[in-house]
Amino acid sequence: MDGPYAGEYPTVVDGVSDDGKTVAVGMPFFRAGAVPIPVGTRVYVQQIGGAMYEFETVVAAHRPGAIPLLIMKMPDRVKRVQRRNHFRMDMTIGIVVEIIERNGSITLLKDARLRDLSAGGVGLLSKTTLQRGTIVRVSLPFLEKKALGEVVRVRPNGPEDAPASYCIGIRFVGPGNRQTTRITRVIFEEQMDLRRRGLL
């Protein structure tokens, strides 16, 4: 919150120690370099997911590795704030989207590509439009199970003969903690890779 590294940095929670006394987060990166926040620095942490958790603590140690970590003291008090707020990252890959029809049958959304990703949902590009409220299952290569979602936004993306005529926003329905954590980690690792290559 002050000192030479004062600022706001995105990262991801790695885990809590077995004795519950410390919490590890990824070492923040900024302009392709790690931000080695010194031991003893007071920090204010916001963990964002289906709800938001806030706490103040102190950096207790650094842990080197393929993904270096900051080890922080577990705070005495964690404040829970009801708010949905997911960091969204551009990511373009081909994915499989299953449309669950009202009669329970399944059809595939052809030529769908991922446009962006967050722990709360995905943005798709497709030549085929969907109706708001449509229920779908999305297969993402880094998730063990298909993610259930609802179409919440559809808008044109150029002329009808464009390769991807529509942008489709899908909100995940009832995502579990494992799914939310996995997507958050994927976004963080992708950010780290882009920063290492000087592309972010």
Residue frames as a rotation matrix with the C-alpha (Angstrom) as fourth column:
MET 1
0.561 0.828 0.000 0.00
0.828 -0.561 0.000 0.00
0.000 0.000 -1.000 0.00
ASP 2
0.914 -0.367 -0.172 3.08
-0.360 -0.930 0.070 2.26
-0.186 -0.002 -0.983 0.24
GLY 3
0.171 -0.935 0.312 6.80
-0.041 0.310 0.950 2.15
-0.984 -0.175 0.015 -0.44
PRO 4
-0.569 -0.551 -0.611 8.66
-0.567 -0.276 0.777 1.64
-0.596 0.788 -0.155 -3.77
TYR 5
-0.975 0.219 0.029 6.25
0.182 0.722 0.668 -1.09
0.126 0.656 -0.744 -4.95
ALA 6
-0.488 0.849 -0.201 3.01
-0.059 -0.262 -0.963 0.68
-0.871 -0.458 0.178 -4.02
GLY 7
-0.629 0.338 -0.700 0.33
-0.774 -0.186 0.606 -0.17
0.074 0.923 0.379 -6.55
GLU 8
0.287 0.800 0.527 -2.28
-0.660 0.564 -0.496 -2.70
-0.694 -0.206 0.690 -7.56
TYR 9
-0.605 -0.606 -0.516 -1.23
-0.796 0.457 0.397 -6.01
-0.005 0.651 -0.759 -9.14
PRO 10
0.568 0.800 -0.194 -3.31
-0.802 0.591 0.091 -8.98
0.187 0.104 0.977 -10.38
THR 11
-0.688 -0.725 -0.021 -2.30
-0.702 0.674 -0.230 -12.43
0.181 -0.144 -0.973 -9.13
VAL 12
0.263 0.761 -0.593 -3.86
-0.442 0.641 0.627 -15.73
0.858 0.097 0.505 -8.07
VAL 13
0.322 -0.087 0.943 -4.18
-0.920 0.205 0.333 -17.55
-0.222 -0.975 -0.014 -4.75
ASP 14
-0.319 -0.536 -0.782 -1.97
-0.661 0.717 -0.221 -20.65
0.679 0.447 -0.583 -4.77
GLY 15
0.190 0.433 -0.881 -3.10
0.333 0.816 0.473 -22.15
0.924 -0.383 0.011 -1.47
VAL 16
0.552 0.051 0.833 -3.16
-0.728 -0.459 0.510 -22.07
0.408 -0.887 -0.216 2.30
SER 17
-0.538 -0.836 -0.109 -0.54
-0.638 0.489 -0.596 -23.84
0.551 -0.251 -0.796 4.44
ASP 18
-0.244 0.423 -0.873 -1.49
0.307 0.888 0.344 -27.03
0.920 -0.184 -0.347 6.27
ASP 19
-0.586 -0.027 -0.810 -1.32
0.810 -0.010 -0.586 -25.25
0.008 -1.000 0.027 9.63
GLY 20
0.392 0.876 0.280 -3.48
0.883 -0.444 0.152 -22.40
0.257 0.188 -0.948 8.35
LYS 21
0.289 -0.341 -0.895 -0.93
0.607 -0.658 0.447 -19.76
-0.740 -0.672 0.017 9.32
THR 22
-0.558 -0.510 -0.654 0.05
-0.204 -0.680 0.704 -18.53
-0.804 0.527 0.276 5.84
VAL 23
0.654 0.679 0.333 -1.49
0.267 0.204 -0.942 -18.05
-0.708 0.705 -0.048 2.40
ALA 24
-0.482 -0.865 0.140 0.54
0.360 -0.050 0.932 -18.20
-0.799 0.499 0.336 -0.83
VAL 25
0.754 0.626 -0.200 -0.13
0.058 -0.366 -0.929 -16.09
-0.655 0.689 -0.312 -3.93
GLY 26
0.464 -0.577 0.672 1.70
0.883 0.237 -0.405 -15.86
0.074 0.781 0.620 -7.23
MET 27
-0.354 -0.658 -0.664 4.47
0.578 -0.712 0.398 -13.27
-0.735 -0.243 0.633 -7.34
PRO 28
0.687 0.672 -0.278 2.91
0.204 -0.545 -0.813 -10.33
-0.697 0.502 -0.511 -9.22
PHE 29
-0.311 -0.741 0.595 4.37
0.884 0.006 0.468 -9.38
-0.350 0.671 0.653 -12.60
PHE 30
0.679 0.458 -0.574 4.52
0.217 -0.872 -0.439 -5.92
-0.701 0.173 -0.692 -14.14
ARG 31
0.715 -0.368 -0.594 5.97
-0.691 -0.500 -0.522 -5.02
-0.105 0.784 -0.612 -17.57
ALA 32
0.647 -0.356 -0.674 7.51
-0.210 0.766 -0.607 -8.48
0.732 0.535 0.421 -18.06
GLY 33
-0.508 -0.861 -0.033 9.22
-0.185 0.146 -0.972 -8.48
0.841 -0.487 -0.233 -14.68
ALA 34
0.030 0.469 -0.883 8.44
0.805 0.511 0.300 -9.88
0.592 -0.720 -0.363 -11.25
VAL 35
0.213 0.095 0.972 7.46
-0.413 -0.893 0.177 -7.47
0.885 -0.440 -0.151 -8.48
PRO 36
-0.225 -0.390 -0.893 9.48
0.536 0.716 -0.448 -8.77
0.814 -0.579 0.048 -5.48
ILE 37
0.502 0.488 0.714 7.40
-0.297 -0.678 0.672 -7.10
0.812 -0.550 -0.195 -2.77
PRO 38
-0.475 -0.872 0.118 9.79
-0.426 0.111 -0.898 -7.07
0.770 -0.476 -0.424 0.23
VAL 39
-0.161 0.313 -0.936 9.26
0.726 0.680 0.102 -9.24
0.669 -0.663 -0.337 3.29
GLY 40
-0.611 0.004 -0.792 7.53
0.707 -0.448 -0.548 -7.19
-0.357 -0.894 0.271 5.99
THR 41
-0.954 0.291 0.068 5.52
-0.206 -0.807 0.554 -5.08
0.216 0.514 0.830 3.52
ARG 42
-0.480 0.871 0.106 1.90
0.051 0.148 -0.988 -4.55
-0.876 -0.469 -0.116 4.51
VAL 43
-0.978 0.190 -0.082 -0.50
-0.082 0.008 0.997 -5.45
0.190 0.982 0.008 1.71
TYR 44
-0.267 0.959 0.091 -4.23
-0.606 -0.094 -0.790 -5.22
-0.749 -0.266 0.607 1.11
VAL 45
-0.985 -0.142 0.099 -5.61
-0.041 0.746 0.664 -8.28
-0.168 0.650 -0.741 -0.69
GLN 46
-0.019 0.989 -0.147 -8.86
-0.836 -0.097 -0.541 -8.64
-0.549 0.112 0.828 -2.63
GLN 47
-0.903 -0.162 0.398 -9.78
0.029 0.901 0.433 -12.17
-0.429 0.403 -0.808 -3.75
ILE 48
-0.315 0.787 -0.531 -12.40
-0.857 -0.476 -0.196 -11.95
-0.407 0.393 0.825 -6.47
GLY 49
-0.988 0.129 0.090 -14.76
0.155 0.901 0.406 -14.76
-0.028 0.415 -0.910 -7.44
GLY 50
-0.216 0.975 0.052 -18.51
0.719 0.123 0.684 -15.31
0.661 0.185 -0.727 -7.00
ALA 51
0.932 0.316 -0.177 -18.11
0.353 -0.683 0.639 -13.02
0.081 -0.658 -0.748 -4.00
MET 52
0.274 -0.875 0.398 -15.17
-0.037 -0.423 -0.905 -10.82
0.961 0.233 -0.149 -3.02
TYR 53
0.754 -0.143 -0.641 -12.97
0.652 0.277 0.706 -11.35
0.076 -0.950 0.302 0.02
GLU 54
0.455 -0.575 0.680 -10.73
-0.148 -0.802 -0.578 -8.62
0.878 0.162 -0.450 1.47
PHE 55
0.869 -0.197 -0.453 -8.03
0.488 0.193 0.851 -8.62
-0.081 -0.961 0.264 4.12
GLU 56
0.617 -0.752 0.231 -4.87
-0.649 -0.653 -0.391 -6.84
0.445 0.092 -0.891 5.22
THR 57
0.927 -0.375 -0.016 -1.71
0.328 0.788 0.521 -8.77
-0.183 -0.488 0.853 6.03
VAL 58
0.441 -0.869 -0.222 2.10
-0.719 -0.491 0.492 -8.80
-0.537 -0.057 -0.841 5.84
VAL 59
0.660 -0.349 -0.665 4.44
-0.417 0.565 -0.711 -10.47
0.624 0.747 0.228 3.34
ALA 60
0.808 -0.297 0.509 6.26
-0.398 0.362 0.843 -13.16
-0.435 -0.884 0.174 5.36
ALA 61
-0.149 -0.873 0.465 8.54
-0.016 0.472 0.882 -14.78
-0.989 0.123 -0.084 2.75
HIS 62
0.206 0.113 -0.972 9.31
-0.970 -0.110 -0.218 -15.41
-0.131 0.988 0.087 -0.91
ARG 63
0.206 -0.143 0.968 9.24
-0.069 0.985 0.160 -18.93
-0.976 -0.100 0.193 -2.37
PRO 64
-0.399 -0.415 -0.818 11.17
-0.815 -0.247 0.523 -19.43
-0.419 0.876 -0.239 -5.64
GLY 65
-0.241 0.290 0.926 10.03
0.278 0.935 -0.220 -21.84
-0.930 0.204 -0.306 -8.33
ALA 66
-0.649 0.078 0.757 8.67
0.761 0.038 0.648 -22.04
0.022 0.996 -0.084 -11.88
ILE 67
0.229 0.685 0.691 5.92
0.310 -0.725 0.615 -19.75
0.922 0.074 -0.379 -10.58
PRO 68
-0.794 -0.594 -0.128 7.50
0.314 -0.221 -0.923 -17.76
0.520 -0.773 0.363 -7.69
LEU 69
0.242 0.935 -0.261 5.22
0.670 0.034 0.741 -17.15
0.702 -0.354 -0.618 -4.73
LEU 70
-0.474 -0.203 0.857 4.66
-0.497 -0.742 -0.450 -14.55
0.727 -0.639 0.251 -2.05
ILE 71
-0.290 0.363 -0.886 3.96
0.722 0.690 0.047 -16.10
0.628 -0.626 -0.462 1.34
MET 72
-0.382 0.263 0.886 1.68
-0.402 -0.911 0.097 -13.92
0.832 -0.319 0.453 3.47
LYS 73
-0.995 0.078 0.059 0.57
-0.031 0.324 -0.945 -14.26
-0.093 -0.943 -0.320 7.06
MET 74
-0.371 0.928 -0.030 -2.99
0.702 0.301 0.646 -15.48
0.608 0.218 -0.763 7.41
PRO 75
-0.609 0.150 0.779 -5.01
-0.358 -0.928 -0.101 -12.50
0.708 -0.340 0.619 8.69
ASP 76
-0.945 0.325 0.035 -7.06
0.068 0.299 -0.952 -12.62
-0.320 -0.897 -0.304 11.86
ARG 77
-0.014 0.990 -0.143 -10.10
0.096 -0.141 -0.985 -11.39
-0.995 -0.027 -0.093 9.95
VAL 78
-0.929 -0.138 0.344 -11.31
0.344 0.023 0.939 -11.82
-0.137 0.990 0.026 6.36
LYS 79
-0.369 0.815 -0.447 -14.13
-0.345 -0.567 -0.748 -9.60
-0.863 -0.122 0.490 5.13
ARG 80
-0.618 0.271 0.738 -16.61
0.707 0.603 0.370 -11.07
-0.345 0.750 -0.564 2.64
VAL 81
-0.505 0.431 -0.748 -18.22
-0.428 -0.878 -0.216 -8.62
-0.750 0.211 0.627 0.21
GLN 82
0.064 0.610 0.790 -21.10
0.571 0.627 -0.531 -9.79
-0.819 0.485 -0.308 -1.98
ARG 83
0.389 0.047 -0.920 -20.10
-0.600 -0.745 -0.291 -8.66
-0.700 0.665 -0.261 -5.44
ARG 84
0.574 -0.217 0.790 -19.56
0.611 0.756 -0.236 -10.34
-0.546 0.617 0.567 -8.78
ASN 85
0.758 -0.429 -0.492 -16.50
-0.574 -0.796 -0.190 -8.94
-0.310 0.427 -0.849 -10.51
HIS 86
0.591 -0.511 0.624 -14.37
0.454 0.850 0.266 -11.15
-0.667 0.126 0.735 -12.76
PHE 87
-0.132 -0.725 -0.676 -11.25
-0.517 -0.532 0.671 -10.14
-0.846 0.438 -0.305 -14.62
ARG 88
0.814 0.456 0.360 -11.79
0.103 0.497 -0.862 -10.88
-0.572 0.738 0.358 -18.32
MET 89
-0.206 -0.957 -0.202 -8.97
-0.322 -0.129 0.938 -11.82
-0.924 0.259 -0.282 -20.68
ASP 90
0.475 0.279 -0.834 -8.91
-0.871 0.012 -0.492 -12.03
-0.127 0.960 0.249 -24.48
MET 91
-0.481 -0.580 0.658 -8.25
-0.411 0.812 0.415 -15.61
-0.774 -0.070 -0.629 -25.55
THR 92
0.265 0.559 -0.786 -8.90
-0.950 0.013 -0.311 -17.10
-0.164 0.829 0.534 -29.00
ILE 93
-0.875 -0.422 0.236 -9.24
-0.367 0.897 0.245 -20.87
-0.315 0.128 -0.940 -29.38
GLY 94
-0.344 0.768 -0.540 -11.75
-0.545 0.305 0.781 -23.19
0.765 0.563 0.314 -31.03
ILE 95
-0.839 0.123 0.530 -14.15
-0.447 0.399 -0.801 -24.77
-0.310 -0.909 -0.280 -28.54
VAL 96
-0.719 0.657 -0.226 -17.16
0.363 0.632 0.684 -27.09
0.593 0.410 -0.693 -28.49
VAL 97
-0.801 0.559 0.213 -20.50
-0.557 -0.568 -0.606 -25.58
-0.218 -0.604 0.766 -27.46
GLU 98
-0.793 0.602 -0.092 -23.55
0.546 0.770 0.331 -27.80
0.270 0.212 -0.939 -26.92
ILE 99
-0.655 0.679 0.332 -27.01
-0.658 -0.728 0.192 -26.18
0.372 -0.093 0.924 -27.08
ILE 100
-0.908 0.420 -0.003 -29.50
0.344 0.739 -0.579 -27.77
-0.240 -0.527 -0.815 -24.69
GLU 101
-0.684 0.705 0.189 -32.88
-0.120 -0.365 0.923 -27.54
0.720 0.609 0.334 -26.40
ARG 102
-0.319 0.653 0.688 -36.14
-0.936 -0.329 -0.121 -27.15
0.147 -0.682 0.716 -24.47
ASN 103
0.717 0.628 -0.303 -37.02
-0.598 0.777 0.195 -30.81
0.358 0.041 0.933 -25.15
GLY 104
0.665 -0.518 0.538 -33.69
-0.343 0.428 0.836 -31.91
-0.664 -0.740 0.107 -23.67
SER 105
0.783 -0.401 0.476 -32.02
0.620 0.565 -0.544 -32.75
-0.051 0.721 0.691 -26.98
ILE 106
0.229 -0.825 -0.518 -28.49
0.161 -0.492 0.855 -31.53
-0.960 -0.279 0.021 -27.73
THR 107
0.852 -0.106 0.513 -27.29
0.508 -0.066 -0.859 -29.71
0.125 0.992 -0.003 -30.83
LEU 108
-0.042 -0.961 -0.273 -23.84
0.902 -0.154 0.403 -28.31
-0.429 -0.229 0.874 -31.55
LEU 109
0.823 0.118 -0.556 -23.09
-0.055 -0.957 -0.285 -24.64
-0.566 0.265 -0.781 -32.16
LYS 110
0.568 -0.606 0.556 -20.90
0.822 0.447 -0.353 -24.91
-0.035 0.658 0.752 -35.24
ASP 111
0.104 -0.703 0.703 -17.80
0.642 -0.493 -0.587 -22.79
0.760 0.512 0.400 -35.88
ALA 112
0.966 0.239 0.095 -17.73
0.079 -0.626 0.776 -21.33
0.245 -0.742 -0.624 -32.34
ARG 113
-0.046 -0.998 -0.047 -14.50
0.558 0.014 -0.830 -19.74
0.829 -0.064 0.556 -31.17
LEU 114
0.359 0.064 -0.931 -13.60
0.906 -0.262 0.332 -18.40
-0.222 -0.963 -0.152 -27.75
ARG 115
0.439 -0.167 0.883 -13.22
0.358 -0.869 -0.343 -14.60
0.824 0.467 -0.322 -27.74
ASP 116
-0.322 -0.541 0.777 -12.58
-0.613 -0.506 -0.606 -13.91
0.721 -0.671 -0.169 -24.07
LEU 117
0.056 0.189 -0.980 -12.59
0.462 0.865 0.194 -15.74
0.885 -0.464 -0.039 -20.77
SER 118
-0.357 -0.179 0.917 -13.31
-0.749 -0.532 -0.395 -14.98
0.559 -0.827 0.056 -17.12
ALA 119
-1.000 -0.003 -0.007 -14.19
0.002 0.755 -0.655 -17.03
0.007 -0.655 -0.755 -14.07
GLY 120
-0.441 0.895 -0.060 -17.79
-0.244 -0.184 -0.952 -15.86
-0.864 -0.405 0.299 -14.54
GLY 121
0.639 0.714 0.285 -18.29
0.098 0.292 -0.951 -16.73
-0.763 0.636 0.117 -18.20
VAL 122
-0.461 -0.764 0.451 -17.03
0.569 0.135 0.811 -16.61
-0.681 0.631 0.372 -21.78
GLY 123
0.228 0.445 -0.866 -17.43
-0.561 -0.667 -0.491 -14.51
-0.796 0.597 0.098 -24.88
LEU 124
-0.111 -0.197 0.974 -17.84
0.535 0.814 0.225 -16.40
-0.837 0.546 0.015 -28.15
LEU 125
-0.385 0.055 -0.921 -17.62
-0.760 -0.586 0.282 -15.56
-0.524 0.809 0.267 -31.85
SER 126
-0.500 0.278 0.820 -19.91
0.396 0.916 -0.068 -17.52
-0.770 0.291 -0.568 -34.17
LYS 127
-0.971 0.232 -0.064 -21.61
-0.148 -0.364 0.920 -17.26
0.190 0.902 0.387 -37.54
THR 128
-0.276 0.901 -0.335 -24.75
0.524 0.433 0.734 -18.63
0.806 0.027 -0.591 -35.87
THR 129
-0.482 0.176 0.858 -26.84
-0.608 -0.773 -0.183 -16.52
0.631 -0.609 0.480 -33.51
LEU 130
-0.622 0.340 -0.706 -28.47
0.643 0.736 -0.212 -17.73
0.447 -0.586 -0.676 -30.29
GLN 131
0.311 0.806 0.503 -31.40
0.123 -0.559 0.820 -16.44
0.942 -0.194 -0.273 -28.29
ARG 132
-0.527 -0.392 0.754 -30.86
-0.654 -0.379 -0.655 -14.86
0.542 -0.838 -0.056 -24.87
GLY 133
0.184 0.580 0.793 -31.70
-0.946 0.324 -0.018 -17.37
-0.268 -0.747 0.608 -22.16
THR 134
0.662 -0.013 -0.749 -30.46
-0.403 0.837 -0.370 -20.35
0.632 0.547 0.549 -24.18
ILE 135
0.643 -0.441 0.627 -28.75
-0.533 0.331 0.779 -22.94
-0.551 -0.835 -0.022 -21.95
VAL 136
0.642 -0.524 -0.560 -25.46
-0.453 0.329 -0.828 -24.33
0.618 0.786 -0.026 -23.23
ARG 137
0.809 -0.574 0.131 -22.56
0.201 0.478 0.855 -26.53
-0.553 -0.665 0.502 -22.17
VAL 138
0.749 -0.626 -0.217 -19.08
-0.605 -0.513 -0.609 -25.28
0.269 0.587 -0.763 -23.03
SER 139
0.829 -0.558 -0.039 -16.09
0.548 0.796 0.259 -27.62
-0.113 -0.236 0.965 -23.31
LEU 140
0.740 -0.669 0.064 -12.87
-0.655 -0.740 -0.156 -25.81
0.152 0.073 -0.986 -22.42
PRO 141
0.439 -0.583 -0.683 -9.60
-0.087 0.730 -0.678 -27.75
0.894 0.357 0.270 -22.87
PHE 142
-0.622 -0.762 0.180 -8.33
-0.214 -0.056 -0.975 -26.91
0.754 -0.645 -0.128 -19.38
LEU 143
-0.205 0.613 0.763 -11.50
-0.975 -0.064 -0.211 -27.97
-0.081 -0.788 0.611 -17.49
GLU 144
-0.940 -0.143 0.308 -12.21
-0.170 0.984 -0.063 -31.56
-0.294 -0.111 -0.949 -16.48
LYS 145
-0.318 0.913 0.257 -15.97
0.761 0.407 -0.505 -31.09
-0.566 0.035 -0.824 -16.90
LYS 146
-0.408 0.296 0.864 -18.15
0.686 -0.525 0.504 -29.13
0.602 0.798 0.011 -19.30
ALA 147
-0.922 0.063 -0.381 -19.20
0.223 -0.719 -0.658 -25.72
-0.316 -0.692 0.649 -17.98
LEU 148
-0.100 0.967 0.233 -22.93
0.995 0.099 0.017 -25.04
-0.007 0.234 -0.972 -17.86
GLY 149
-0.867 -0.254 -0.429 -23.92
0.273 -0.962 0.019 -21.55
-0.417 -0.101 0.903 -18.97
GLU 150
0.260 0.963 0.073 -26.71
0.770 -0.161 -0.617 -19.24
-0.582 0.216 -0.784 -20.11
VAL 151
-0.421 -0.333 0.844 -26.64
0.823 -0.531 0.202 -16.87
0.381 0.780 0.497 -23.07
VAL 152
0.097 0.416 -0.904 -26.98
0.787 -0.588 -0.186 -13.35
-0.609 -0.693 -0.384 -21.64
ARG 153
0.215 -0.097 -0.972 -25.85
-0.329 -0.944 0.021 -11.16
-0.920 0.315 -0.235 -24.55
VAL 154
0.017 -0.197 0.980 -25.86
0.863 0.497 0.085 -11.35
-0.504 0.845 0.179 -28.37
ARG 155
0.456 0.125 -0.881 -24.73
-0.204 -0.949 -0.240 -8.62
-0.867 0.289 -0.407 -30.73
PRO 156
0.983 -0.086 0.164 -23.74
0.180 0.246 -0.953 -8.43
0.041 0.966 0.257 -34.41
ASN 157
0.251 -0.960 -0.124 -20.06
0.090 -0.104 0.991 -8.68
-0.964 -0.260 0.060 -35.28
GLY 158
-0.753 -0.503 -0.425 -19.96
-0.328 -0.273 0.905 -7.36
-0.570 0.820 0.041 -38.81
PRO 159
-0.203 0.697 -0.688 -21.98
-0.975 -0.082 0.206 -8.27
0.087 0.713 0.696 -41.93
GLU 160
0.617 0.592 0.519 -23.90
-0.651 0.754 -0.087 -11.55
-0.443 -0.284 0.851 -42.18
ASP 161
0.911 -0.301 -0.281 -21.33
-0.001 0.681 -0.732 -13.01
0.412 0.667 0.620 -44.56
ALA 162
0.164 -0.875 0.455 -18.47
-0.904 -0.318 -0.286 -12.34
0.395 -0.364 -0.843 -42.08
PRO 163
-0.407 -0.400 -0.821 -16.62
-0.130 0.915 -0.382 -15.42
0.904 -0.048 -0.424 -40.74
ALA 164
-0.638 0.251 -0.728 -17.96
0.766 0.304 -0.567 -14.65
0.079 -0.919 -0.387 -37.25
SER 165
-0.345 0.584 0.735 -21.19
0.333 -0.656 0.677 -12.69
0.877 0.479 0.032 -37.54
TYR 166
0.653 0.696 0.297 -22.12
-0.104 -0.307 0.946 -12.61
0.750 -0.649 -0.128 -33.83
CYS 167
-0.685 -0.693 0.224 -20.54
-0.312 0.002 -0.950 -11.98
0.658 -0.721 -0.218 -30.44
ILE 168
0.402 0.831 -0.386 -22.25
-0.033 0.434 0.900 -14.14
0.915 -0.349 0.201 -27.82
GLY 169
-0.474 -0.521 0.710 -21.84
-0.715 -0.242 -0.656 -13.62
0.514 -0.818 -0.258 -24.08
ILE 170
0.289 0.500 -0.817 -22.36
0.093 0.834 0.544 -16.66
0.953 -0.233 0.194 -21.85
ARG 171
-0.044 -0.215 0.976 -22.60
-0.928 -0.352 -0.119 -16.51
0.369 -0.911 -0.184 -18.06
PHE 172
-0.726 -0.249 -0.641 -21.63
-0.049 0.949 -0.312 -19.66
0.686 -0.195 -0.701 -16.18
VAL 173
0.335 0.900 0.278 -24.49
-0.581 -0.035 0.813 -21.10
0.742 -0.434 0.511 -14.14
GLY 174
0.912 0.105 0.396 -23.54
-0.403 0.402 0.822 -22.22
-0.073 -0.909 0.409 -10.63
PRO 175
0.328 -0.851 -0.409 -19.79
-0.286 0.323 -0.902 -22.66
0.900 0.413 -0.137 -11.22
GLY 176
0.876 -0.079 -0.476 -18.10
0.444 0.518 0.731 -24.73
0.189 -0.851 0.489 -8.52
ASN 177
0.757 -0.637 -0.147 -15.03
-0.345 -0.580 0.738 -23.60
-0.555 -0.508 -0.659 -6.62
ARG 178
0.041 -0.772 0.634 -12.82
0.426 0.587 0.688 -26.02
-0.904 0.242 0.354 -8.59
GLN 179
0.324 0.151 0.934 -13.97
0.945 -0.094 -0.312 -24.54
0.040 0.984 -0.173 -11.93
THR 180
0.984 0.089 0.154 -13.58
0.082 -0.996 0.047 -20.94
0.157 -0.033 -0.987 -10.76
THR 181
0.546 -0.837 0.029 -10.11
-0.238 -0.122 0.964 -21.62
-0.803 -0.533 -0.266 -9.32
ARG 182
0.022 -0.550 0.835 -8.94
0.707 0.600 0.376 -23.44
-0.707 0.582 0.402 -12.45
ILE 183
0.557 0.233 0.797 -10.08
0.781 -0.473 -0.407 -20.67
0.283 0.850 -0.445 -14.82
THR 184
0.975 -0.223 -0.012 -8.52
-0.198 -0.886 0.420 -17.98
-0.104 -0.408 -0.907 -12.61
ARG 185
0.286 -0.920 0.269 -5.23
0.026 0.288 0.957 -19.90
-0.958 -0.267 0.106 -12.62
VAL 186
0.140 -0.195 0.971 -5.31
0.941 0.330 -0.070 -20.32
-0.307 0.924 0.229 -16.41
ILE 187
0.857 0.218 0.466 -5.84
0.374 -0.886 -0.274 -16.56
0.353 0.410 -0.841 -16.85
PHE 188
0.808 -0.589 -0.023 -2.99
-0.344 -0.502 0.793 -15.78
-0.479 -0.633 -0.609 -14.44
GLU 189
0.101 -0.808 0.580 -0.58
0.371 0.572 0.732 -18.20
-0.923 0.141 0.358 -16.15
GLU 190
0.367 0.091 0.926 -1.48
0.929 -0.091 -0.359 -16.78
0.051 0.992 -0.118 -19.56
GLN 191
0.988 -0.020 0.154 -0.80
-0.033 -0.996 0.079 -13.25
0.152 -0.083 -0.985 -18.27
MET 192
0.519 -0.848 0.112 2.57
-0.194 0.011 0.981 -14.34
-0.833 -0.531 -0.158 -16.90
ASP 193
0.057 -0.486 0.872 3.53
0.789 0.557 0.259 -15.89
-0.612 0.673 0.415 -20.24
LEU 194
0.646 0.249 0.722 2.52
0.687 -0.603 -0.406 -12.75
0.334 0.758 -0.560 -22.17
ARG 195
0.950 -0.312 0.013 4.49
-0.278 -0.828 0.487 -10.55
-0.141 -0.466 -0.873 -19.76
ARG 196
0.296 -0.882 0.367 7.60
0.197 0.432 0.880 -12.75
-0.935 -0.189 0.301 -20.08
ARG 197
-0.099 -0.274 0.956 7.40
0.961 0.223 0.163 -12.30
-0.258 0.935 0.242 -23.84
GLY 198
-0.805 -0.273 -0.527 6.82
0.254 -0.961 0.109 -8.55
-0.536 -0.046 0.843 -23.51
LEU 199
-0.746 0.575 0.335 3.36
0.381 -0.043 0.924 -8.74
0.546 0.817 -0.187 -25.09
LEU 200
0.402 0.900 -0.171 1.41
0.662 -0.157 0.732 -7.39
0.632 -0.408 -0.659 -22.11
